[in-house]
Amino acid sequence: MTTFVLVPGAGGQAWYWHRLVPELRARGHEAIAVDLPAGNDDAGFDEYAEAVVHAIGDRREGLVLVGQSLGSFTVSLVAQRMPVDGIVLLNAMVPKPGESAGEWWGATGQAAARAAYAERQGRSAEGFDPLVDFLHDVPPEIVAEAMAVGEPEQSGTPFEKPWPLAAWPDVPTRFLQGCDDRFFPLEFQRRVVAERLPGVEVEELPGGHCVALSRPVELAEALMSRP
């Protein structure tokens, strides 16, 4: 049995995974959805990693870390603190040694890639709208639930300090990417992953940036598979 440790991105809400958790358990595995102290200005990625380690508790076998978007920074630090069997990055930001999460956007050219993708689709890239950028393919009832939960707080603290590792952890790593992600477009991710995680293949999934909300069945099946 695998224990999937589900680490959210910006906003740090375990709620993001609430549709995926029962799918994993129905397939005979365990799932731990982690809440991060994202609204705490005193908390950076070290504190986020500690929250994950605390949620894992005394489990030490069959652990696979799943990091959504900004969650990649957190899972990389967790993998340095305890033994894990693997890491799965989902629509994720790939860190670079010495670069902060705040610097990542300009260094990778994310804004230009997002704008170009929007233009190809005949959309405006002006401003940011979670309904357009994140939730465009999420079922209406789940969107309504997300609106009821409210916009999560995200402190700027984790974006300020450089990623402290000299290299990506020496742990088997997969990269899953929603082919309809409007925020981190597929071709953009292919380039970034090739540059920063040589040898790691970008595995395509249907869905946008919030695959765990829009396509939990397909995501569960992808997590079950082995490339």
N, C-alpha and C positions, 0 to 999 in steps of 0.2 A: 504494500500500500504506500502510495506517495502522499505526503502532506504538502499541499500547495500553500505557500505563505504569500498572501495577496497584498501587495504594497501599492497604495494609490499614488497618484501624481499630485499636482498642485491642489491645495485645499485639504488633502489628507484624510478624506472620509472613507471609512470602511463601507459605508452605504453604497459606494460605487460598484462594489462587487456582489450586491445582494441577489442578483439574478444568476450569477455564475456559481456561487457556493452550492446551491442545491443540485445543480447539474453535475458538479464534480463528486458530490457525495452519492448521488444516484449511480455513479459509475464505480463506486467502491473505494473512493479516496477521501482524504480529509482536506479541509480547506480552512485556513485561518485568515480572515479579513482584518486588516490592521487599521486602527485609527492613529493618525499621526498628530503631534502637537503643532499643527500648521499655523494656528492663530497666535502662537506664543512668540513674541519678539526675542525672547531669550533662547529660543531653540533653533539650532541649525541642523545640518545633516547628521552630526554626531548624535544629537538627541533623538532625531528620527530613527537612526539605526538602533539606539538603545530601546526605543519603544517597540521595534520589531523583535529584538532579542527577548524582551520581556514577554511579548505575546507568544513567542515560540516556547518559552518555559524550559522544561527539562527534556523536550524532544530533541533527539540527536540523530535519528535515522530517517532516511527517505525524504529529506527536506528539499524542496525546489522553491526558489524565490521567484516570484513573478512581479516585475516592476513596470507599472504603467507610466508613460510619459516622463515627468520629472522623477518618478519613483526609481529610475535607473541609478541616480546618484545614491539613493538610500541603500538599495540592494547590494551595490558594489561594496559599501562599507560593512554591511552585515556579513558578506562572504569573507571578509578579512577577520571577522571576530569569532566565527564559529564554522564548523564543517557543514557544507551543504553539498547535495548531489548535483545541483545544476541551477542555472539562472535562465529565466525566460524574460526577455525584454519585449514589451508590448507598446507599439506606437511611441517609442521611447526616444529621449534625448541621450545621445552617446557622449559621455564626458571625455575630456582630453586632459592629460596631466598638466597642472598649472593653470588651467582655465576655470573660471567660476561659471556657475549656472547662469549668472547675469550676462557674462561675456559670450556664452554659447550662441546666442541668437545672431549676433553680428558676425561671429567667426564662421558660422555655418551658412549664412545667407538665407536664413529661414524666411524672413519677411519678403524677399524677392521671389523665393520659390512659392510661397503662399499666394502672392499677388499674381504671378504668372499662371498658376493653376486656376485661380478664380477667373482670370481673363479668358482662359480656354473654355471654361464652362459658362461664360457669359454673365458672370456675377461681378459685383463690386467688391473690392478687397478693402475698402475704406472702413476703418474702425474694427472693433471686435464685437461680435454678437454670439453668445453661447448657443443660441437656438440655430444659428446658421453655421457656425464653425465647429461646434461639438455635437449638437443634438439633432441634426438635420435628418438622420435616419433612425432615430430612436422612436419606438411606438408612442403615440400620443399620451396614453395613460401613464407611461413611465416619465415622459417629459413633465406631465402635470405633477407627478410625485416629486420629481426633482425640484420643481418650482416651489412646492410646498415645504420641502426640506430647507430650501433657501440657499443662497449663494454662500459657499464656504469661505471662511477667512484664510488668507495666505499671507503670512509675514514675508517681508523682503529679506530677512536675515539669511536664509540658506543661499540666496543668490549672490552673496557678497564675497565669500571666501573661495579661494581656488580649490578645485577637487584635489584631495591630498594624496591620492595614490600615484605611484610611478607608472603603473600600467593596469589594464583591466585584470581582475582577479583570474588566477589560473584555475578556472572552473568551467566545465562544459556549458556553453552559452548558446541560446537560440534567440532569434529576433523575429517576432511576428508583427506584421504590419497590415493594417486595414487599407485595402486598395482604394477606398473612397475617402480617405482622411483628407480633409480640407485644410487642416492646420499644419500637419507635417506630410506633404504629398509624397506619394510612393516613390517617384523618381528622385526626389530630394533625399529621402531616406536611403535609397540604394546607394547614392553617392556618399553620404555621410558614413554609413556603415562600412562601405568598402575602404574608406580612408582611415577610419578609426578602429574598426574591428576586423582586420584582414582575416579572411578565411571563414567568416560567419556569413551564412546565406540569409537573405531577407525572404522570409516565407510569407506569402500573401494570404490574406483572409478577406472575405467580404466584409463591408462595413466601414464606418468612418473612425473618428478619433476615439469615440467611446464604445468600443466593440463589446465590452462586458455588459453594457446596457442594451445595445442594439442587437447583438448576435451571440447571446450566451451559449446556445447549443453549439454553434460552429466553433466558438472559442474553446469550449470544453473538449470537443473532438480534436481540435488542433493540439491542445495540451496533452491529450492522450497519445498522440502520434509520436513517432520517433523518426527524425529525418534520415 
